[in-house]
Amino acid sequence: MQPISLTDFLSALCARDLVVQIAGHGGLAQGTATLGRVRGAMGHALALSASPEALAGAPCPYDPPCAYDLFHNPQGALNAGFELPKPFVLRADAQGADLAITLRLFGAACDWAPEFRAALIAGLRGGLDLGRAGRVPMPVTAVSHTQLTLAMPPAGALALRTQTPIIQRLRADHAGLGLDPASLLTGFAKRAKGIAQWHGFALDLPEAELAEALRAAPPAVAGERRALARGTKPRPGFSGRIAFAAPPPELRRLLALAEALHIGADTTIGAGRVRLTPLG
């Protein structure tokens, strides 16, 4: 793979947003179970055109491989115990009374955009399981797509502010909030390398420099515990703010990537959506 610096990867990142608007149901944007249900509905639709091998968890023999293979099956590992991250995230937003669902594709997955879009629309039309209300069809009224562009964040103090809970796999604790920002960012660095591989790049990260910056000026965490619904077992998470007093340039670039890629676990069902803002 071609080596690439973090600086160059910010401009080389291919992140395509497929956005569908649904009439009504804007209140579902705040539900932590919504995007898990969207992913399930989309997966069922993708399975209809998948190869038998992909459905069985084996590599897809189709040329090109079916989108279900990228969506559901492992695609390799960065190193022992760390699977290559899935090349997409999901996001939900209220637009007045309506609901907007965004499927953000990364790298090579952008080549499958038409198949992913068709499955997203078909899955939503088939309906989402809303518990006591049963399966409710989601009528899609508009579809659009945009290309995300990243820029270097400004100098000075910055904050990552959660829009959905951050889920951290480690059982670390920080001020009783269940979040260890240093290990969270270490894990995110691996995620960034994995997403870079979907672009054909080997991301060169100055990990020793980043670790030293975090030791010298540990981020300040303020917020609360907030669970993310996943099936019948909620995942404990964190909602709030992670503040950086004076992050050096490479850390600022990494934080910009976190805003684009999401951070932590369960990003494919919307977790770890953050906004990077000046600290004020």
Buried (B, 14 or more C-beta within 10 A) or exposed (E): EEEBBBEEBBEBBBBBBBBBBBEBBBEBBEBBBBBBBBBBBBBBBBBEBBBEBBBEEEEBEBEEBBBBBBBBBEBEEBEEEEEBBBBBBBBBBBEEEBBBBBBBBBBBBBBBBEBBBBBBBBBBBBBBEBEEEEEEEBEBEEEEBEEEEBEEBEEEBBBBBBBBBBBBEEEEEBEEBBBBBBBBBBBBBBBBBBBBBBBEBEBBBBEEEBBEBBEEBEBBBEBEBBBBBBEEEBBBBBBBBBBBEBBBBBBBBBBBBBBBBBBBBBBBBBBBBBEBBEBE
